[in-house]
Amino acid sequence: MVKHNDLRGALDFIKQGYSKSGDSFSFTVSDIADAMNLSETKARNVVSTINIRARFWRGHFPAAADGFTVNAPVIERLQGWFE
């Protein structure tokens, strides 16, 4: 089970990364793990939970993958979560 604070922290990381330039933002599970001081297993679980709402990423969320791309449609699906 993903903790509320971990989920919220990951969403903040994603939203901040996207809003810096307004362009597509890519990140990896390792980026989330490093930014939030989580194990990669916990970070993978957090990203998997976010994916349920984002309905965008596919796969098993490997830690060192090319990255997950966040763009306007993904941000739109995540808006209002925990606000």
Helices and strands as residue ranges (DSSP letters): H 4-19, E 25-27, H 29-36, H 40-54, E 68-70, H 72-78
